[in-house]
Amino acid sequence: MSRLPVIDAKKFEKLLFSLGFVSVRQKGSHVFYRHADGRYTTLPHHKGNDLSRPLTRQILREINITPEEFIEGLNKL
């Protein structure tokens, strides 16, 4: 298993949109995303900061995709 890439929230948001998630609400800098099948996650949009690998891994668990699918999705963007 390779290491997850470190990306910013905007790029992760693009990936979520490509997977069919929509933004449902925002509280401060945290945006909440929901998929039609019931999956949901929260993504912090802290300007100038990248998402840490543990946070990225947690979000991937919440949206039920593997790290390999995550990397493939990033390559398609």
Chimera marker file (.cmm) of the C-alpha trace (Angstrom):
<marker_set name="trace">
<marker id="1" x="0.000" y="0.000" z="0.000" r="1" g="1" b="0" radius="0.5"/>
<marker id="2" x="1.393" y="3.359" z="-0.970" r="1" g="1" b="0" radius="0.5"/>
<marker id="3" x="1.196" y="6.525" z="1.049" r="1" g="1" b="0" radius="0.5"/>
<marker id="4" x="-1.777" y="8.757" z="0.503" r="1" g="1" b="0" radius="0.5"/>
<marker id="5" x="-1.046" y="12.024" z="-1.263" r="1" g="1" b="0" radius="0.5"/>
<marker id="6" x="-1.426" y="15.226" z="0.730" r="1" g="1" b="0" radius="0.5"/>
<marker id="7" x="-3.967" y="17.477" z="-0.988" r="1" g="1" b="0" radius="0.5"/>
<marker id="8" x="-5.926" y="20.604" z="-0.164" r="1" g="1" b="0" radius="0.5"/>
<marker id="9" x="-9.658" y="20.799" z="0.481" r="1" g="1" b="0" radius="0.5"/>
<marker id="10" x="-10.509" y="22.271" z="-2.937" r="1" g="1" b="0" radius="0.5"/>
<marker id="11" x="-9.036" y="19.288" z="-4.776" r="1" g="1" b="0" radius="0.5"/>
<marker id="12" x="-10.770" y="16.855" z="-2.409" r="1" g="1" b="0" radius="0.5"/>
<marker id="13" x="-14.023" y="18.739" z="-2.992" r="1" g="1" b="0" radius="0.5"/>
<marker id="14" x="-13.650" y="18.257" z="-6.759" r="1" g="1" b="0" radius="0.5"/>
<marker id="15" x="-13.195" y="14.532" z="-6.170" r="1" g="1" b="0" radius="0.5"/>
<marker id="16" x="-16.306" y="14.396" z="-3.969" r="1" g="1" b="0" radius="0.5"/>
<marker id="17" x="-18.355" y="16.185" z="-6.638" r="1" g="1" b="0" radius="0.5"/>
<marker id="18" x="-17.105" y="13.737" z="-9.290" r="1" g="1" b="0" radius="0.5"/>
<marker id="19" x="-18.229" y="10.845" z="-7.049" r="1" g="1" b="0" radius="0.5"/>
<marker id="20" x="-21.762" y="12.272" z="-6.846" r="1" g="1" b="0" radius="0.5"/>
<marker id="21" x="-21.644" y="14.111" z="-3.512" r="1" g="1" b="0" radius="0.5"/>
<marker id="22" x="-23.370" y="17.462" z="-3.098" r="1" g="1" b="0" radius="0.5"/>
<marker id="23" x="-22.753" y="20.207" z="-0.587" r="1" g="1" b="0" radius="0.5"/>
<marker id="24" x="-25.707" y="20.342" z="1.808" r="1" g="1" b="0" radius="0.5"/>
<marker id="25" x="-24.658" y="22.909" z="4.383" r="1" g="1" b="0" radius="0.5"/>
<marker id="26" x="-21.746" y="24.774" z="5.918" r="1" g="1" b="0" radius="0.5"/>
<marker id="27" x="-20.875" y="25.720" z="9.476" r="1" g="1" b="0" radius="0.5"/>
<marker id="28" x="-17.904" y="28.029" z="9.629" r="1" g="1" b="0" radius="0.5"/>
<marker id="29" x="-15.104" y="26.550" z="7.534" r="1" g="1" b="0" radius="0.5"/>
<marker id="30" x="-16.555" y="23.012" z="7.591" r="1" g="1" b="0" radius="0.5"/>
<marker id="31" x="-18.664" y="21.945" z="4.629" r="1" g="1" b="0" radius="0.5"/>
<marker id="32" x="-20.988" y="18.948" z="4.860" r="1" g="1" b="0" radius="0.5"/>
<marker id="33" x="-21.401" y="16.692" z="1.817" r="1" g="1" b="0" radius="0.5"/>
<marker id="34" x="-24.046" y="14.030" z="1.206" r="1" g="1" b="0" radius="0.5"/>
<marker id="35" x="-24.464" y="11.365" z="-1.455" r="1" g="1" b="0" radius="0.5"/>
<marker id="36" x="-27.826" y="10.138" z="-2.770" r="1" g="1" b="0" radius="0.5"/>
<marker id="37" x="-27.216" y="6.680" z="-1.237" r="1" g="1" b="0" radius="0.5"/>
<marker id="38" x="-26.856" y="8.142" z="2.277" r="1" g="1" b="0" radius="0.5"/>
<marker id="39" x="-23.090" y="8.464" z="2.641" r="1" g="1" b="0" radius="0.5"/>
<marker id="40" x="-21.923" y="11.740" z="4.147" r="1" g="1" b="0" radius="0.5"/>
<marker id="41" x="-18.748" y="13.455" z="5.258" r="1" g="1" b="0" radius="0.5"/>
<marker id="42" x="-17.419" y="16.765" z="6.519" r="1" g="1" b="0" radius="0.5"/>
<marker id="43" x="-14.514" y="18.552" z="4.899" r="1" g="1" b="0" radius="0.5"/>
<marker id="44" x="-12.676" y="21.437" z="6.595" r="1" g="1" b="0" radius="0.5"/>
<marker id="45" x="-11.792" y="24.283" z="4.217" r="1" g="1" b="0" radius="0.5"/>
<marker id="46" x="-8.923" y="25.951" z="6.064" r="1" g="1" b="0" radius="0.5"/>
<marker id="47" x="-7.278" y="28.309" z="3.611" r="1" g="1" b="0" radius="0.5"/>
<marker id="48" x="-3.580" y="27.670" z="3.087" r="1" g="1" b="0" radius="0.5"/>
<marker id="49" x="-3.605" y="24.299" z="4.878" r="1" g="1" b="0" radius="0.5"/>
<marker id="50" x="-3.497" y="20.829" z="3.358" r="1" g="1" b="0" radius="0.5"/>
<marker id="51" x="-5.492" y="17.920" z="4.738" r="1" g="1" b="0" radius="0.5"/>
<marker id="52" x="-3.438" y="15.551" z="6.879" r="1" g="1" b="0" radius="0.5"/>
<marker id="53" x="-3.102" y="11.907" z="5.883" r="1" g="1" b="0" radius="0.5"/>
<marker id="54" x="-5.005" y="10.633" z="8.956" r="1" g="1" b="0" radius="0.5"/>
<marker id="55" x="-7.895" y="13.000" z="8.189" r="1" g="1" b="0" radius="0.5"/>
<marker id="56" x="-7.882" y="11.943" z="4.540" r="1" g="1" b="0" radius="0.5"/>
<marker id="57" x="-7.973" y="8.281" z="5.594" r="1" g="1" b="0" radius="0.5"/>
<marker id="58" x="-10.896" y="8.990" z="7.958" r="1" g="1" b="0" radius="0.5"/>
<marker id="59" x="-12.861" y="10.723" z="5.191" r="1" g="1" b="0" radius="0.5"/>
<marker id="60" x="-12.177" y="7.810" z="2.837" r="1" g="1" b="0" radius="0.5"/>
<marker id="61" x="-13.608" y="5.416" z="5.443" r="1" g="1" b="0" radius="0.5"/>
<marker id="62" x="-16.704" y="7.617" z="5.805" r="1" g="1" b="0" radius="0.5"/>
<marker id="63" x="-17.382" y="7.656" z="2.055" r="1" g="1" b="0" radius="0.5"/>
<marker id="64" x="-16.492" y="3.948" z="1.620" r="1" g="1" b="0" radius="0.5"/>
<marker id="65" x="-13.742" y="4.156" z="-0.988" r="1" g="1" b="0" radius="0.5"/>
<marker id="66" x="-10.318" y="2.555" z="-0.846" r="1" g="1" b="0" radius="0.5"/>
<marker id="67" x="-7.044" y="4.491" z="-0.984" r="1" g="1" b="0" radius="0.5"/>
<marker id="68" x="-6.408" y="2.979" z="-4.417" r="1" g="1" b="0" radius="0.5"/>
<marker id="69" x="-9.769" y="4.270" z="-5.703" r="1" g="1" b="0" radius="0.5"/>
<marker id="70" x="-8.926" y="7.657" z="-4.165" r="1" g="1" b="0" radius="0.5"/>
<marker id="71" x="-5.608" y="7.846" z="-6.035" r="1" g="1" b="0" radius="0.5"/>
<marker id="72" x="-7.283" y="6.738" z="-9.308" r="1" g="1" b="0" radius="0.5"/>
<marker id="73" x="-9.944" y="9.416" z="-8.842" r="1" g="1" b="0" radius="0.5"/>
<marker id="74" x="-7.290" y="12.084" z="-8.299" r="1" g="1" b="0" radius="0.5"/>
<marker id="75" x="-5.513" y="11.027" z="-11.489" r="1" g="1" b="0" radius="0.5"/>
<marker id="76" x="-8.746" y="11.459" z="-13.460" r="1" g="1" b="0" radius="0.5"/>
<marker id="77" x="-9.249" y="15.050" z="-12.274" r="1" g="1" b="0" radius="0.5"/>
<link id1="1" id2="2" r="1" g="1" b="0" radius="0.2"/>
<link id1="2" id2="3" r="1" g="1" b="0" radius="0.2"/>
<link id1="3" id2="4" r="1" g="1" b="0" radius="0.2"/>
<link id1="4" id2="5" r="1" g="1" b="0" radius="0.2"/>
<link id1="5" id2="6" r="1" g="1" b="0" radius="0.2"/>
<link id1="6" id2="7" r="1" g="1" b="0" radius="0.2"/>
<link id1="7" id2="8" r="1" g="1" b="0" radius="0.2"/>
<link id1="8" id2="9" r="1" g="1" b="0" radius="0.2"/>
<link id1="9" id2="10" r="1" g="1" b="0" radius="0.2"/>
<link id1="10" id2="11" r="1" g="1" b="0" radius="0.2"/>
<link id1="11" id2="12" r="1" g="1" b="0" radius="0.2"/>
<link id1="12" id2="13" r="1" g="1" b="0" radius="0.2"/>
<link id1="13" id2="14" r="1" g="1" b="0" radius="0.2"/>
<link id1="14" id2="15" r="1" g="1" b="0" radius="0.2"/>
<link id1="15" id2="16" r="1" g="1" b="0" radius="0.2"/>
<link id1="16" id2="17" r="1" g="1" b="0" radius="0.2"/>
<link id1="17" id2="18" r="1" g="1" b="0" radius="0.2"/>
<link id1="18" id2="19" r="1" g="1" b="0" radius="0.2"/>
<link id1="19" id2="20" r="1" g="1" b="0" radius="0.2"/>
<link id1="20" id2="21" r="1" g="1" b="0" radius="0.2"/>
<link id1="21" id2="22" r="1" g="1" b="0" radius="0.2"/>
<link id1="22" id2="23" r="1" g="1" b="0" radius="0.2"/>
<link id1="23" id2="24" r="1" g="1" b="0" radius="0.2"/>
<link id1="24" id2="25" r="1" g="1" b="0" radius="0.2"/>
<link id1="25" id2="26" r="1" g="1" b="0" radius="0.2"/>
<link id1="26" id2="27" r="1" g="1" b="0" radius="0.2"/>
<link id1="27" id2="28" r="1" g="1" b="0" radius="0.2"/>
<link id1="28" id2="29" r="1" g="1" b="0" radius="0.2"/>
<link id1="29" id2="30" r="1" g="1" b="0" radius="0.2"/>
<link id1="30" id2="31" r="1" g="1" b="0" radius="0.2"/>
<link id1="31" id2="32" r="1" g="1" b="0" radius="0.2"/>
<link id1="32" id2="33" r="1" g="1" b="0" radius="0.2"/>
<link id1="33" id2="34" r="1" g="1" b="0" radius="0.2"/>
<link id1="34" id2="35" r="1" g="1" b="0" radius="0.2"/>
<link id1="35" id2="36" r="1" g="1" b="0" radius="0.2"/>
<link id1="36" id2="37" r="1" g="1" b="0" radius="0.2"/>
<link id1="37" id2="38" r="1" g="1" b="0" radius="0.2"/>
<link id1="38" id2="39" r="1" g="1" b="0" radius="0.2"/>
<link id1="39" id2="40" r="1" g="1" b="0" radius="0.2"/>
<link id1="40" id2="41" r="1" g="1" b="0" radius="0.2"/>
<link id1="41" id2="42" r="1" g="1" b="0" radius="0.2"/>
<link id1="42" id2="43" r="1" g="1" b="0" radius="0.2"/>
<link id1="43" id2="44" r="1" g="1" b="0" radius="0.2"/>
<link id1="44" id2="45" r="1" g="1" b="0" radius="0.2"/>
<link id1="45" id2="46" r="1" g="1" b="0" radius="0.2"/>
<link id1="46" id2="47" r="1" g="1" b="0" radius="0.2"/>
<link id1="47" id2="48" r="1" g="1" b="0" radius="0.2"/>
<link id1="48" id2="49" r="1" g="1" b="0" radius="0.2"/>
<link id1="49" id2="50" r="1" g="1" b="0" radius="0.2"/>
<link id1="50" id2="51" r="1" g="1" b="0" radius="0.2"/>
<link id1="51" id2="52" r="1" g="1" b="0" radius="0.2"/>
<link id1="52" id2="53" r="1" g="1" b="0" radius="0.2"/>
<link id1="53" id2="54" r="1" g="1" b="0" radius="0.2"/>
<link id1="54" id2="55" r="1" g="1" b="0" radius="0.2"/>
<link id1="55" id2="56" r="1" g="1" b="0" radius="0.2"/>
<link id1="56" id2="57" r="1" g="1" b="0" radius="0.2"/>
<link id1="57" id2="58" r="1" g="1" b="0" radius="0.2"/>
<link id1="58" id2="59" r="1" g="1" b="0" radius="0.2"/>
<link id1="59" id2="60" r="1" g="1" b="0" radius="0.2"/>
<link id1="60" id2="61" r="1" g="1" b="0" radius="0.2"/>
<link id1="61" id2="62" r="1" g="1" b="0" radius="0.2"/>
<link id1="62" id2="63" r="1" g="1" b="0" radius="0.2"/>
<link id1="63" id2="64" r="1" g="1" b="0" radius="0.2"/>
<link id1="64" id2="65" r="1" g="1" b="0" radius="0.2"/>
<link id1="65" id2="66" r="1" g="1" b="0" radius="0.2"/>
<link id1="66" id2="67" r="1" g="1" b="0" radius="0.2"/>
<link id1="67" id2="68" r="1" g="1" b="0" radius="0.2"/>
<link id1="68" id2="69" r="1" g="1" b="0" radius="0.2"/>
<link id1="69" id2="70" r="1" g="1" b="0" radius="0.2"/>
<link id1="70" id2="71" r="1" g="1" b="0" radius="0.2"/>
<link id1="71" id2="72" r="1" g="1" b="0" radius="0.2"/>
<link id1="72" id2="73" r="1" g="1" b="0" radius="0.2"/>
<link id1="73" id2="74" r="1" g="1" b="0" radius="0.2"/>
<link id1="74" id2="75" r="1" g="1" b="0" radius="0.2"/>
<link id1="75" id2="76" r="1" g="1" b="0" radius="0.2"/>
<link id1="76" id2="77" r="1" g="1" b="0" radius="0.2"/>
</marker_set>
